[in-house]
Amino acid sequence: MSKILVLGSGGQIGTELLLSLRQLFGDSNVIASDIKPASPKDLALGPYEELNVLDKNKVNKIIAKYKIEQVYLLAALLSATAEKNPAFAWELNMNSLFYILDLAKEGKIKKVFWPSSIAVFGPTTPRQNTPQFTVMEPNTVYGISKQAGERWCEYYFNKYNVDVRSIRYPGLIGYKSAPGGGTTDYAVHIFYEARKNKRYECFLSENTALPMMYMPDAIRATIELMETPAEKVKIRSSYNLSAMSFTPKQIAEEIQKHIPEFKISYKPDFRQQIADSWPQSIDDERARIDWGWKNQYDLKTMVEDMLKNI
């Protein structure tokens, strides 16, 4: 059985991806790692390594120790957080990718997953039904690092035959972990505030439409892409991926069908400018054709499931 390393397993995606991978491949075959110390629960479920992904020597040692063949590199500083610390965001997001790509180039890893984002697009990108191949002029540190990362992934595939695969995630919504400082995080916070306080002040304006996806779909898509035969993976920069698009007003109205007394207000902050530079909807036809991607959740079914579980 192939050994898998999840770098950044304590984040919003990593928490749920780790659980799914261990269910599929066995607890002992999936090694969790994060910069934070492990909780007793983490240690009980399977191997855990406390690791700063910028510690190249320790990354090398862990890959050799467990005979790792696949790496999911999820460690990153996200959009809103990255704007507050641009230099560190660039260092973390880029150097970690180089470390892993170089290990794959040297034959020490067989397969790499690296997440990109709709942040690679910018204000000059077509905002409706954004194509797979289009103008990309990101104006955030996070977006710039993701665009550069896409180019490097494609370069390493073309130049060194590194089997690297990637998805441009839209905003992700889930209930199993806290969001990590993204511009779309309102769509997670709103559920907790609706349950607890019956009101929410949104940091985006009411009609800000953004592409979104429920976490179970995102996790399934990630694993499906990694399990797809290499010859079917035609895009080695990053695949567009989509499930739904909605505004804060629309998700609030859907929540009100379940919690009629819920109220929402709006106080846009610096994240509004970031959101305004991103697409409103995404064309993911290439993912659907190449490896059979198909979402299972829409706004209605996602809201029902979130409110049932939080």
C-alpha positions as a printed Julia matrix, in Angstrom:
310×3 Matrix{Float64}:
   0.0    0.0     0.0
   1.3    3.43   -1.02
   2.25   5.66    1.93
   0.71   9.12    1.9
   1.88  12.3     3.67
  -0.56  15.16    4.31
   1.33  18.42    4.95
  -0.95  20.91    6.69
  -3.34  18.27    7.99
  -4.74  20.57   10.69
  -6.25  23.09    8.27
  -9.76  23.39    6.87
  -9.13  21.03    3.93
  -6.52  18.87    5.66
  -8.75  17.91    8.59
 -11.39  16.34    6.36
  -9.04  15.05    3.67
  -7.02  13.18    6.3
 -10.12  11.4     7.61
 -11.21  10.38    4.11
  -7.76   9.14    3.1
  -7.44   7.07    6.28
 -10.86   5.53    5.71
  -9.83   4.57    2.19
  -6.21   3.48    2.69
  -5.9    2.69    6.41
  -4.78   4.8     9.37
  -1.19   3.58    9.34
  -0.71   4.37    5.64
  -1.61   8.08    5.9
   0.79  10.25    7.88
  -0.55  13.53    9.24
   1.69  16.53    9.8
   1.24  20.14   10.84
   3.21  22.91   12.5
   1.07  22.49   15.64
   1.65  19.76   18.25
  -0.66  16.78   17.84
  -3.69  16.37   20.06
  -4.2   13.02   21.83
  -7.0   12.34   19.36
  -4.65  12.84   16.38
  -2.07  10.52   17.89
  -4.64   7.81   18.56
  -5.9    7.77   14.98
  -2.6    7.28   13.18
   0.95   8.55   12.61
   1.49  12.27   13.27
   4.6   14.38   12.76
   4.94  17.92   14.09
   6.56  19.72   11.18
   7.3   23.17    9.83
   7.01  22.62    6.08
   9.84  25.15    5.55
  12.21  22.82    7.42
  13.51  21.09    4.31
  15.73  18.64    6.18
  12.9   17.41    8.39
  10.57  17.08    5.4
  13.21  14.89    3.76
  13.63  12.78    6.91
   9.89  12.15    7.29
   9.53  11.15    3.63
  12.43   8.71    4.02
  11.25   7.43    7.43
   7.79   6.4     6.17
   8.8    5.64    2.56
   6.27   8.2     1.34
   5.07   7.88   -2.26
   2.29  10.51   -2.36
   2.28  14.01   -0.85
  -0.72  16.31   -0.39
   0.83  19.74    0.17
  -1.88  21.82    1.87
   0.23  24.14    4.05
  -0.33  27.76    2.97
  -1.26  31.24    4.09
  -4.71  32.05    2.66
  -5.98  35.2     0.99
  -7.0   37.53    3.82
  -4.23  36.36    6.17
  -1.59  36.61    3.44
  -2.4   40.28    2.81
  -1.32  41.04    6.38
   2.07  39.35    5.98
   3.01  39.31    2.27
   6.68  38.34    2.59
   6.01  35.33    4.8
   3.03  34.28    2.67
   5.24  34.2    -0.42
   7.98  32.28    1.41
   5.61  29.67    2.82
   3.46  29.21   -0.27
   6.33  29.02   -2.76
   9.28  27.43   -0.96
   7.18  24.57    0.37
   6.1   23.79   -3.19
   9.68  23.87   -4.49
  10.81  21.45   -1.76
   8.16  18.89   -2.71
   8.53  19.29   -6.48
  12.29  18.84   -6.17
  11.83  15.65   -4.13
   9.52  14.33   -6.84
  12.03  15.36   -9.52
  14.68  13.35   -7.66
  12.39  10.29   -7.65
  11.79  10.33   -3.88
   8.02  10.89   -4.34
   5.8    9.42   -7.05
   2.78  11.74   -6.96
   2.02  15.25   -5.64
  -1.22  17.12   -4.97
  -0.98  20.89   -4.61
  -4.08  23.11   -4.26
  -4.58  26.23   -6.3
  -7.5   28.64   -6.0
  -9.86  30.99   -7.83
  -7.52  33.65   -6.4
  -5.3   33.09   -9.48
  -7.84  35.15  -11.4
  -7.96  38.92  -11.16
 -10.03  41.99  -12.05
  -9.3   41.59  -15.78
 -10.52  37.97  -15.87
 -14.03  37.33  -17.3
 -16.12  37.03  -14.13
 -19.02  34.97  -15.49
 -18.4   31.33  -16.34
 -14.65  31.91  -16.06
 -12.89  29.63  -18.6
 -10.15  27.13  -17.81
  -7.7   29.12  -19.95
  -8.09  32.87  -19.64
  -6.47  36.13  -18.51
  -4.92  35.73  -15.05
  -3.7   38.94  -13.39
  -4.17  38.35   -9.65
  -3.83  41.35   -7.34
  -3.39  39.57   -4.0
  -0.28  37.94   -2.55
  -2.17  34.65   -2.25
  -3.32  34.81   -5.87
   0.14  35.71   -7.15
   1.7   32.78   -5.26
  -0.95  30.39   -6.59
  -0.52  31.58  -10.18
   3.25  31.19   -9.89
   2.75  27.76   -8.34
   0.57  26.64  -11.23
   3.26  27.61  -13.7
   5.92  25.74  -11.72
   3.75  22.61  -11.44
   3.26  22.57  -15.21
   6.98  23.25  -15.75
   8.05  20.35  -13.52
   5.64  18.03  -15.32
   6.81  19.07  -18.79
  10.53  19.27  -17.94
  10.99  16.45  -15.41
   7.81  14.34  -15.8
   6.76  15.05  -12.2
   3.26  13.66  -11.61
   1.75  16.73   -9.98
  -2.0   17.39   -9.91
  -3.99  20.42   -8.83
  -7.45  21.93   -8.4
  -8.42  25.6    -8.35
 -10.67  25.44   -5.3
 -13.58  27.86   -5.06
 -14.73  28.97   -1.6
 -15.02  25.89    0.63
 -17.69  25.35    3.25
 -17.54  22.7     5.95
 -18.38  22.05    9.61
 -15.55  19.78   10.8
 -12.87  22.45   11.21
 -12.47  26.21   11.52
 -11.81  28.23    8.35
  -8.26  29.43    7.85
  -8.43  33.13    6.96
  -9.99  33.17    3.5
 -12.21  35.77    1.84
 -15.05  33.24    1.45
 -15.03  32.31    5.16
 -18.24  34.24    5.78
 -20.09  31.28    4.28
 -18.85  29.11    7.17
 -19.18  31.66    9.99
 -22.76  32.48    9.02
 -24.01  29.02   10.02
 -22.5   29.15   13.51
 -23.84  32.64   14.12
 -27.26  31.67   12.8
 -27.41  28.76   15.25
 -25.92  30.59   18.24
 -27.03  34.23   17.98
 -29.66  34.25   15.22
 -27.8   37.11   13.55
 -24.64  37.69   11.51
 -22.71  40.75   10.33
 -21.16  39.9     6.97
 -17.83  41.37    5.85
 -18.96  41.26    2.19
 -21.83  43.17    0.59
 -25.15  41.38    0.11
 -24.88  40.86   -3.66
 -21.26  39.64   -3.83
 -21.53  36.43   -5.85
 -18.66  33.95   -5.51
 -18.08  30.34   -6.59
 -18.49  27.96   -3.66
 -18.31  24.25   -2.89
 -19.37  22.05    0.01
 -16.39  20.34    1.62
 -17.52  16.73    0.95
 -17.52  17.52   -2.78
 -14.08  19.15   -2.55
 -12.56  16.18   -0.7
 -14.1   13.7    -3.12
 -12.85  15.7    -6.11
  -9.32  15.83   -4.68
  -9.1   12.09   -4.15
 -10.77  11.32   -7.49
  -8.2   13.46   -9.3
  -5.31  11.78   -7.49
  -6.7    8.31   -8.26
  -7.31   9.1   -11.95
  -4.9    7.33  -14.37
  -2.09   9.73  -15.3
  -2.93   9.67  -19.01
  -6.37  11.18  -18.29
  -4.93  14.14  -16.4
  -4.53  16.53  -19.31
  -4.01  19.77  -17.35
  -0.93  19.98  -15.16
  -1.27  23.6   -14.06
  -4.6   23.36  -12.2
  -8.19  22.38  -13.01
 -11.13  24.74  -12.67
 -13.68  23.23  -10.3
 -17.21  24.38   -9.57
 -20.38  23.37   -7.75
 -22.48  26.5    -7.07
 -22.34  30.29   -6.89
 -24.32  32.45   -4.47
 -24.34  35.79   -2.63
 -24.48  36.45    1.13
 -28.11  37.47    0.64
 -28.97  34.2    -1.08
 -27.36  31.97    1.55
 -29.04  34.01    4.3
 -32.43  33.49    2.64
 -31.79  29.75    2.44
 -30.84  29.66    6.14
 -34.01  31.61    7.0
 -36.09  28.76    5.58
 -34.79  26.7     8.51
 -34.26  29.5    11.09
 -36.94  32.13   10.28
 -35.76  34.57   12.98
 -32.21  34.75   11.56
 -31.11  38.28   10.58
 -28.11  39.38    8.52
 -26.43  42.79    8.23
 -23.52  43.92    6.08
 -20.32  45.77    6.9
 -17.82  45.24    4.03
 -14.14  45.43    4.98
 -10.84  44.96    3.07
 -11.97  41.51    1.94
 -14.62  43.11   -0.27
 -11.94  44.39   -2.65
 -10.45  40.89   -2.84
 -13.84  39.34   -3.57
 -14.57  41.94   -6.26
 -11.48  40.81   -8.17
 -12.56  37.16   -8.27
 -14.93  35.29  -10.62
 -18.63  35.03   -9.88
 -19.0   31.65  -11.57
 -16.62  29.03  -12.97
 -16.57  26.85  -16.1
 -15.23  23.44  -15.03
 -16.03  21.51  -18.21
 -12.45  20.23  -18.57
 -12.54  18.51  -15.17
 -15.9   16.96  -16.05
 -14.58  15.67  -19.39
 -11.06  14.59  -18.37
 -11.74  12.76  -15.11
 -15.5   12.67  -14.7
 -15.94  15.36  -12.04
 -19.54  15.93  -10.92
 -20.72  17.83   -7.83
 -23.34  16.31   -5.54
 -24.35  19.36   -3.46
 -26.1   22.6    -4.4
 -27.0   25.54   -2.14
 -30.22  23.96   -0.83
 -28.74  20.56    0.05
 -25.56  22.11    1.49
 -27.5   24.41    3.85
 -29.66  21.5     5.02
 -26.61  19.37    5.77
 -24.63  22.15    7.47
 -27.51  23.05    9.81
 -28.06  19.38   10.6
 -24.43  18.88   11.6
 -23.31  22.01   13.44
